[in-house]
């Protein structure tokens, strides 16, 4: 065997090894996404993640370091993909079109990544303590897009002033509950057979109407603002 042949064989073996480790890493991320969405960070066990990935538990520590870093990789992958999908919406010149496109994009992103709304709800309940600052910045960038879009719309006179955080809670809360509550709604059907079964299209249409009404600058015109005495 010549040196050139030996080198070629070594490169082939190394390429195969890199392909294998890359596949193992992908399998671990997929398994971790499933487990974290089902039981949250605290309930997740690396043994179960490794079992589902059909990998040795040591590979988790080799590729990610520990469970926390694996969780951050899952969050970054899910949220980073959503942020990229919203990029086209951010470039729309009309703030009315942009705000609708941003939340429509979130609706479709949640539907395409069913683990994301589940993990987000669990993280909200945990007070965000398992989320690193880099991951929080991705969520912050989305909220900043909403805030700046509303501010622009107000300046143009096409939106009325609203609190962007509360608007975001109203919109994202609708999307989160719609996506995670399907099994719950199915269990209600025997007791409430006439309960409507909303589709993703129904949810998006409802959200668009909600945003249009809440941001309509003519809504509430001439109405007396709530007074402190009203609470007594």
C-alpha positions in Angstrom: 0.0 0.0 0.0 1.4 3.4 -1.0 1.5 6.4 1.3 -1.0 8.1 -1.0 -3.4 5.1 -0.7 -3.0 4.9 3.0 -3.8 8.6 3.4 -6.9 8.3 1.2 -8.1 5.4 3.3 -7.5 7.4 6.5 -9.4 10.4 5.1 -12.3 8.1 4.2 -12.4 6.7 7.7 -12.3 10.2 9.2 -15.1 11.4 7.0 -17.2 8.4 8.1 -16.4 9.2 11.7 -17.4 12.8 11.4 -20.6 11.8 9.6 -21.4 9.4 12.4 -20.7 11.9 15.2 -22.7 14.6 13.3 -25.7 12.2 13.0 -25.3 11.3 16.7 -25.4 15.0 17.6 -28.5 15.5 15.6 -30.2 12.5 17.1 -29.3 13.7 20.6 -30.8 17.2 19.8 -34.0 15.6 18.5 -34.4 13.3 21.5 -33.6 16.1 23.9 -36.2 18.4 22.2 -38.8 15.7 22.7 -37.9 15.0 26.4 -37.6 18.7 27.4 -41.0 19.4 25.8 -42.6 16.5 27.7 -41.2 16.9 31.2 -39.3 20.2 31.2 -35.7 20.8 32.1 -35.9 19.7 35.8 -37.7 16.4 34.8 -35.4 15.5 31.9 -32.9 12.7 32.5 -29.8 12.3 30.3 -30.3 8.5 30.4 -33.7 8.9 28.7 -32.4 11.3 26.1 -29.5 8.9 25.3 -31.9 6.0 25.1 -34.2 7.8 22.6 -31.2 8.9 20.6 -29.9 5.3 20.6 -26.6 6.8 21.8 -24.2 6.3 24.7 -24.8 8.8 27.5 -21.2 9.8 27.3 -21.9 11.3 23.9 -24.1 13.9 25.5 -21.1 15.1 27.6 -18.8 14.8 24.6 -21.0 16.9 22.2 -22.6 19.4 24.7 -20.8 19.3 28.0 -23.8 18.7 30.3 -27.6 18.7 30.4 -27.8 22.5 30.8 -25.7 23.1 27.6 -27.8 20.6 25.8 -30.9 22.5 26.8 -29.4 25.7 25.6 -28.6 24.1 22.3 -32.2 23.0 21.9 -33.6 26.4 22.8 -31.2 28.2 20.5 -32.0 25.9 17.6 -35.8 26.3 18.1 -35.8 30.1 18.7 -33.0 30.8 16.2 -35.0 29.1 13.5 -38.1 31.2 14.3 -36.1 34.4 14.4 -34.8 33.7 10.9 -38.3 32.9 9.6 -39.5 36.3 10.9 -36.8 38.2 9.0 -39.0 38.6 5.9 -41.8 40.1 8.0 -39.4 42.5 9.7 -38.5 44.0 6.3 -42.1 45.0 5.4 -42.4 48.8 5.1 -46.0 49.1 6.3 -46.2 48.6 10.1 -49.8 47.3 9.8 -48.7 44.6 7.4 -45.5 44.0 9.4 -47.3 43.4 12.8 -49.7 40.9 11.2 -46.9 39.1 9.3 -44.8 38.9 12.5 -47.5 37.1 14.5 -48.7 35.0 11.5 -45.1 33.9 11.2 -45.0 33.0 14.9 -48.2 31.0 14.5 -46.8 28.9 11.6 -43.5 28.5 13.4 -45.2 27.2 16.5 -47.2 24.7 14.4 -44.1 23.6 12.5 -42.2 23.1 15.8 -44.7 21.7 18.3 -42.0 21.3 21.0 -41.4 25.1 21.0 -44.6 26.3 22.6 -44.5 23.4 25.2 -40.9 24.3 26.2 -41.7 28.0 26.3 -44.7 27.5 28.6 -42.6 25.3 30.9 -39.8 27.9 30.9 -42.3 30.7 31.7 -43.6 28.7 34.7 -40.0 28.1 35.8 -39.4 31.9 35.8 -36.9 31.6 32.9 -34.2 30.3 35.4 -32.9 27.6 32.9 -32.5 30.1 30.1 -29.1 31.7 29.4 -28.8 35.4 28.6 -27.9 34.6 24.9 -31.2 32.7 24.5 -33.2 35.5 26.2 -31.7 37.9 23.7 -33.3 36.0 20.9 -36.7 36.4 22.6 -35.9 40.0 23.3 -35.2 40.7 19.7 -38.6 39.5 18.7 -40.3 41.6 21.3 -38.2 44.6 20.2 -39.5 44.1 16.6 -43.0 44.3 18.0 -42.3 47.4 20.1 -40.6 49.3 17.3 -43.4 48.3 14.8 -46.1 49.6 17.2 -44.1 52.9 17.8 -43.8 53.4 14.1 -47.5 52.8 13.6 -48.4 55.2 16.3 -46.1 57.9 14.8 -47.9 57.4 11.4 -51.3 57.5 13.0 -52.3 54.0 12.0 -52.1 52.5 15.5 -53.3 53.8 18.8 -50.8 53.7 21.7 -50.7 50.4 23.5 -48.4 48.6 25.9 -46.3 46.4 23.6 -45.6 43.9 26.3 -49.3 43.4 27.1 -50.1 43.2 23.4 -47.4 40.6 23.0 -48.8 38.6 26.0 -52.3 38.7 24.4 -51.1 37.5 21.0 -48.4 34.9 22.1 -50.7 33.7 24.9 -53.3 32.9 22.3 -50.8 31.0 20.1 -49.2 29.1 23.0 -52.5 27.9 24.5 -53.9 27.0 21.1 -50.9 24.8 20.3 -50.4 23.1 23.6 -54.1 22.6 24.5 -55.1 20.2 21.6 -54.9 17.0 23.8 -56.9 18.8 26.5 -59.5 19.9 24.1 -59.8 16.4 22.7 -60.6 15.2 26.3 -63.3 17.7 26.6 -65.1 16.5 23.5 -67.1 13.6 25.0 -68.5 16.0 27.6 -69.0 18.8 25.1 -69.6 17.2 21.7 -70.6 20.6 20.2 -67.3 22.2 21.2 -65.8 23.8 18.0 -62.5 22.5 16.8 -60.4 25.5 15.7 -57.7 25.0 13.0 -54.5 26.9 12.7 -56.1 29.0 10.0 -59.0 29.9 12.5 -56.4 30.8 15.1 -54.4 33.0 12.7 -57.6 34.7 11.5 -58.8 35.4 15.1 -55.4 36.8 16.0 -55.4 39.1 13.0 -58.8 40.4 13.9 -57.6 40.8 17.5 -54.6 42.8 16.5 -56.6 45.0 14.1 -59.2 45.9 16.8 -56.7 46.5 19.6 -54.4 48.7 17.4 -57.3 50.6 15.6 -56.6 54.3 16.3 -60.4 55.0 16.2 -61.2 52.6 19.0 -62.0 54.3 22.3 -62.1 57.8 20.7 -64.0 60.1 23.0 -64.2 57.6 25.8 -63.3 58.8 29.3 -60.1 57.1 30.6 -60.5 55.0 33.7 -60.1 57.1 36.9 -58.6 55.9 40.3 -62.0 56.5 41.8 -63.5 53.9 39.5 -61.8 51.2 41.6 -63.4 52.2 44.9 
